[in-house]
Amino acid sequence: MRWLDRRGAIRFIDAAQAEVASCPRSRAELLERFHAMENGRVVSGAEAFAAMWRAIPLLRPLGRACQAPLALFVLERFYRAFLRVRPALQSIASRLEHR
């Protein structure tokens, strides 16, 4: 996503590495799900992805489409399914990286 954000509209922070004391969420919460702040409001999961997409001109139509309740509901279901397999994917990626 960083390379799509040519305007620098998004400030990416690695919650595992950075000091997040100013964030209203705990470090554990931040590491569980993807979070974003949009218009002063912290959002997470699918809603955070949609917020990020709205900040990137190329993806803005997708982000706006995901504001619709049904689209956000479906996207959140996919995100939750991804979270269940994420540990296995991270393990595979780690093993491939160390080859």
C-alpha angles and dihedrals in degrees: 000000000000093000091051091051095077092156093055092237092147126065106206116206125186102220090199092059108026133074105253099178092128092058118096090223128077120249089248091055091048092052094048097060140010112268135192137175116228123176090347093307124112112226129179142198118005091355090057092051090050090050091051091049091051089057092057112072095214092053098035094103090055091048092050092047089053090059088077108100095234093048091047091048092053093044091050090053090053090047092052090050089051091051090058092056097035095094091054091046091050090050092051092047091050092051092048091049093054094052 
